Amino acid sequence: MRRFRRWYYQVSDNFRNDKFVHITEEIQIAIAKVLSILMIIIILVALCDLIIFLAQVLFTEPVGFLTNTLFKIFGLFLNILISMEILENITAYMKKHTVQVELVIVTSLVAVARKIIIFDLEKYSEFALLGLAVAIFALSISYWIVRSLNSSHRV
């Protein structure tokens, strides 16, 4: 029983000390680096997809093709921008070791804006569009609040 008690106190001391906190921070940084590398790969693949799609459309479609495929092109562009925003979130986390709420809200705004830009009224109901409008409104209010709080702390 004494051995167990001694072992228990040793382990609990290790979990309370700065060494344990340092180890968890190092693990978080390693995970953020892996996520950054994976996000860069995703961005490059999405960029290649966009280039291939544009090349196919430019060389195979007749004149006036953009009216049919413009929304798909916008969607691909915005996918890359959203991926870059996520990469920026990860990079900001690695630099400051905190989640940047303002960046997360901006990324969400871009993602919902993308959905609105490529929204197909024939495929979805007006309630889906209303839901997107409510999401944009809520995110905009959240962004305004966070932005005003951040600017008041900077002064």
C-alpha positions, 0 to 999 in steps of 0.5 A: 500500500505504501508503494502505491501511495508513493507512486500515486503522489509521484504521478500526481506531482508530475501532472501538476508541475510545469513539465507536464504543461510544457509537454502538452504544449509541445504536443499541441504545437506538433499537431498544429504543424501537421495540420498546417502541412495537411492544409497546404496539401489540400490547398495545392490539390484544390488549386490543381483542381481549379486549374484543370477545371478551367483548362477543360472549360476554356478548351472544350466549351463553346463561346458563352460558357461562363453563364453555365459554369460561373458558379462552379468556378466561384465555388472552387475559388472560394474553397481555396480562399476558405482553406487559406483562412483555415491555414491562417487560423492554424498559423495564428494558433501556433504563433499565439497559442490561443484561438483567434475568435475574430479569424474563426468568425471571418472564416465562417463568414466567408464559408457562408458567403460561398454557400450563398454565392453558389446557392441553387434556388431550384435545388434548395427551398427558400427556408435554406436561404433564410437559414443562411441569411440568419447565419450571416446575420448572427456571424456579422453581429458576432464579428462586430462585437468581437471586433469592437472588444478587440479594438477597445483592448488595443487602445 
